Amino acid sequence: IDLPIAADWDRRPLRIIDAVLGKPSITHWRCLAYDATTHTTRIELEPVTGRTHQLRVHMAAIGHAMVGDGLYADAAVRALAPRHLAFSHPATGQRLALESTACF
């Protein structure tokens, strides 16, 4: 992926693809596995340059935002990787919060 990245000053800390003001940014990628059930693909990403949010911006820019990405993915993609769950215990009413780490 060879797309120039610039700060989105109006929506900081976000970054955008900007052909005029963006700095050169290159990411190499390789497909590792596809999950037909969730229609997701595990990708190995290697940033050649080191721009802020580079991997996240590049993947979102090509239409493949990272699952669970709170900044660049839409709600449907974020929902594919819920890692926090909070609810009230049905018997005690106590508020419980659970967190799960990524499986990779």
C-alpha atoms as a printed R data frame, in Angstrom:
    type eleno elety resid chain resno       x       y      z
1   ATOM     1    CA   ILE     A     1   0.000   0.000  0.000
2   ATOM     2    CA   ASP     A     2   1.591   3.267 -1.113
3   ATOM     3    CA   LEU     A     3  -0.557   6.171  0.086
4   ATOM     4    CA   PRO     A     4   0.609   9.496  1.584
5   ATOM     5    CA   ILE     A     5  -0.570  10.221  5.135
6   ATOM     6    CA   ALA     A     6  -1.230  13.628  6.711
7   ATOM     7    CA   ALA     A     7  -2.691  14.855  9.989
8   ATOM     8    CA   ASP     A     8  -6.407  15.573  9.935
9   ATOM     9    CA   TRP     A     9  -6.085  18.824 11.879
10  ATOM    10    CA   ASP     A    10  -9.835  19.319 12.254
11  ATOM    11    CA   ARG     A    11 -10.321  15.818 13.714
12  ATOM    12    CA   ARG     A    12  -7.111  15.177 15.642
13  ATOM    13    CA   PRO     A    13  -5.723  12.607 16.437
14  ATOM    14    CA   LEU     A    14  -7.008  11.163 13.154
15  ATOM    15    CA   ARG     A    15  -4.871  10.916 10.036
16  ATOM    16    CA   ILE     A    16  -5.985  11.017  6.411
17  ATOM    17    CA   ILE     A    17  -4.726  10.093  2.970
18  ATOM    18    CA   ASP     A    18  -3.693  13.361  1.308
19  ATOM    19    CA   ALA     A    19  -1.936  13.392 -2.069
20  ATOM    20    CA   VAL     A    20  -0.868  17.032 -1.643
21  ATOM    21    CA   LEU     A    21   0.127  17.414  2.021
22  ATOM    22    CA   GLY     A    22   0.672  13.779  2.992
23  ATOM    23    CA   LYS     A    23   4.082  12.277  3.674
24  ATOM    24    CA   PRO     A    24   5.124   9.189  1.708
25  ATOM    25    CA   SER     A    25   3.900   6.062  3.499
26  ATOM    26    CA   ILE     A    26   4.398   2.464  2.436
27  ATOM    27    CA   THR     A    27   3.001  -0.708  4.006
28  ATOM    28    CA   HIS     A    28   3.764  -4.238  2.829
29  ATOM    29    CA   TRP     A    29   1.062  -6.824  3.473
30  ATOM    30    CA   ARG     A    30   0.502 -10.546  3.200
31  ATOM    31    CA   CYS     A    31  -2.696 -12.541  3.595
32  ATOM    32    CA   LEU     A    32  -2.380 -15.206  6.321
33  ATOM    33    CA   ALA     A    33  -5.896 -16.648  6.611
34  ATOM    34    CA   TYR     A    34  -9.511 -16.037  5.683
35  ATOM    35    CA   ASP     A    35 -12.451 -16.798  7.985
36  ATOM    36    CA   ALA     A    36 -15.525 -17.462  5.853
37  ATOM    37    CA   THR     A    37 -17.806 -17.407  8.902
38  ATOM    38    CA   THR     A    38 -17.017 -13.800  9.848
39  ATOM    39    CA   HIS     A    39 -15.815 -12.706  6.395
40  ATOM    40    CA   THR     A    40 -12.584 -11.459  7.937
41  ATOM    41    CA   THR     A    41  -8.997 -11.937  6.863
42  ATOM    42    CA   ARG     A    42  -5.901 -12.104  9.030
43  ATOM    43    CA   ILE     A    43  -3.228  -9.942  7.407
44  ATOM    44    CA   GLU     A    44   0.447  -9.561  8.214
45  ATOM    45    CA   LEU     A    45   1.387  -5.897  7.909
46  ATOM    46    CA   GLU     A    46   4.898  -4.465  7.688
47  ATOM    47    CA   PRO     A    47   5.275  -0.688  7.799
48  ATOM    48    CA   VAL     A    48   8.183   0.394  5.598
49  ATOM    49    CA   THR     A    49   7.763   3.963  6.812
50  ATOM    50    CA   GLY     A    50   6.668   4.807 10.332
51  ATOM    51    CA   ARG     A    51   3.816   7.287 10.169
52  ATOM    52    CA   THR     A    52   1.383   7.762 13.032
53  ATOM    53    CA   HIS     A    53  -1.548   5.323 12.681
54  ATOM    54    CA   GLN     A    54  -0.043   4.155  9.377
55  ATOM    55    CA   LEU     A    55  -1.333   0.587  9.396
56  ATOM    56    CA   ARG     A    56  -4.802   1.583 10.544
57  ATOM    57    CA   VAL     A    57  -5.064   4.451  8.024
58  ATOM    58    CA   HIS     A    58  -3.793   2.371  5.114
59  ATOM    59    CA   MET     A    59  -6.159  -0.526  5.780
60  ATOM    60    CA   ALA     A    60  -9.173   1.769  6.189
61  ATOM    61    CA   ALA     A    61  -8.207   3.693  3.029
62  ATOM    62    CA   ILE     A    62  -8.314   0.560  0.888
63  ATOM    63    CA   GLY     A    63 -11.685  -0.439  2.312
64  ATOM    64    CA   HIS     A    64 -10.475  -3.019  4.837
65  ATOM    65    CA   ALA     A    65 -10.477  -1.342  8.239
66  ATOM    66    CA   MET     A    66  -9.048  -3.357 11.107
67  ATOM    67    CA   VAL     A    67 -11.580  -5.300 13.132
68  ATOM    68    CA   GLY     A    68 -12.242  -3.508 16.404
69  ATOM    69    CA   ASP     A    69 -10.449  -0.275 15.374
70  ATOM    70    CA   GLY     A    70 -12.122   2.467 17.391
71  ATOM    71    CA   LEU     A    71 -10.841   5.322 15.236
72  ATOM    72    CA   TYR     A    72 -10.952   4.259 11.592
73  ATOM    73    CA   ALA     A    73 -13.476   1.403 11.390
74  ATOM    74    CA   ASP     A    74 -17.210   1.889 11.106
75  ATOM    75    CA   ALA     A    75 -19.561   0.547 13.787
76  ATOM    76    CA   ALA     A    76 -20.138  -2.777 12.012
77  ATOM    77    CA   VAL     A    77 -16.422  -3.543 11.773
78  ATOM    78    CA   ARG     A    78 -15.771  -2.435 15.360
79  ATOM    79    CA   ALA     A    79 -18.560  -4.752 16.523
80  ATOM    80    CA   LEU     A    80 -16.768  -7.786 15.080
81  ATOM    81    CA   ALA     A    81 -14.269  -7.661 17.952
82  ATOM    82    CA   PRO     A    82 -16.004  -6.697 21.174
83  ATOM    83    CA   ARG     A    83 -13.421  -6.980 23.921
84  ATOM    84    CA   HIS     A    84 -15.329  -5.339 26.741
85  ATOM    85    CA   LEU     A    85 -18.542  -6.557 28.249
86  ATOM    86    CA   ALA     A    86 -20.353  -4.901 31.138
87  ATOM    87    CA   PHE     A    87 -23.675  -5.885 32.682
88  ATOM    88    CA   SER     A    88 -25.560  -6.064 35.955
89  ATOM    89    CA   HIS     A    89 -25.526  -9.451 37.662
90  ATOM    90    CA   PRO     A    90 -29.099 -10.827 37.465
91  ATOM    91    CA   ALA     A    91 -29.226 -11.956 41.105
92  ATOM    92    CA   THR     A    92 -27.214  -9.302 42.956
93  ATOM    93    CA   GLY     A    93 -27.519  -6.314 40.630
94  ATOM    94    CA   GLN     A    94 -23.765  -5.783 41.015
95  ATOM    95    CA   ARG     A    95 -22.174  -4.189 37.953
96  ATOM    96    CA   LEU     A    96 -19.674  -6.594 36.352
97  ATOM    97    CA   ALA     A    97 -17.130  -5.673 33.709
98  ATOM    98    CA   LEU     A    98 -15.239  -8.315 31.728
99  ATOM    99    CA   GLU     A    99 -12.413  -7.871 29.283
100 ATOM   100    CA   SER     A   100 -10.950 -10.326 26.801
101 ATOM   101    CA   THR     A   101  -7.578 -10.057 25.139
102 ATOM   102    CA   ALA     A   102  -7.122 -10.635 21.426
103 ATOM   103    CA   CYS     A   103  -6.721 -14.266 20.359
104 ATOM   104    CA   PHE     A   104  -3.508 -13.604 18.460
